[in-house]
Amino acid sequence: MSKNKDSKERQREDALRSLDRVGAESETIAGSTFVRMADRAKGHMSAADKNEDDQIEVWGTRIGRGAGLVFAIGLVIYLVVTYL
C-alpha cells in the first residue's frame, strides 16, 4: 500500500511541475505575441514597408494610414452612440 501511495505522490508532483512549466511558457508566448503585434502595427503606421528614397510616398502613406485609423475609431464611436 505504501508503494502505491509513493507512486501516486510522485505522479502528482510530476503533474504539478508540468503545469507550472506550461503556465510559464504560455505567459512568455503571449507576451512575445503581443510585442510582435505591436511592432508590426508600429511598422505599418510608420510606412516602414515603403521606399525611403521617396519621402512624398512615405508621408502620403503615413497620412493615409493615420486618416484611416481616425476614421475607423470615429465610425466605432458613432455606431456605439447610435445603436447602444
N, C-alpha and C positions, 0 to 999 in steps of 0.2 A: 504494500500500500504506500509506503514511504517513497519508493521508487517512482510510482505513478504521480505523486504529488510533486516531486522534484522535476519530473519531465514536464508537467503542466506549468509549473512556475517558470521553467526555462523558456517554454514556448511563449508564455505571457510576456516575459521580459524582452524576448526577440521581437515580438509583435509591437510592443511599445517603442522600442528603438527604431523599428522600421517606420512607424507612424511619425515619430519625431523627425526622422531624416526626410520623409516625403513632405512633411509640412515645411521644413526649412527650404527644400528645393522649390516648392511651389511659390513661396514668397519671393525667391530670387528670380524665378521665371516671370512672375507677374511684374516685378519691379523692372526687369530688363525690357519687358514688352512695353511697359508704359514709357520708359526712356526712349526706346526705339521709335515709338509712335510720335512722341513729342519732337524728336529730332527730325523725323520725316516731315511733320507739319511745318516746322520752322524752315526747313529747306524749301518746301513747296511755296510758302508765303514769301520767302526772300528771293524767289526766282533763281535758285541755285542751279536749276536744270537748263537755264538759258545761256547763250553765248555772251560771256562777259565783255567781249570786244565791242559789242553794240549796246551802249548804255541806254539808248532810247527803247530798245526792245526789253531790256531788263526792267526799266522803270515802268514802262507800259504794262508789263506782266504783273509787276507788284501792285500797281494801281488797280488793275482789273481784278486781281485776286482779292485785294482788300475790299473793293467795292462789292464783289460777290459775297464776301463774308458778312459785310454790313447789311446787305440786302437779305441774306438768309436769316440773320438774327432778327432784323425788323419784321420779316414775314412770320417767324415763330411767335414773336411778341404780339403781332396783330391777330394771329389765329387764336392764341391763348385768350386774349382780351375779348375777342368776338364770340368765341364758342364755349368758353368756360365760365 
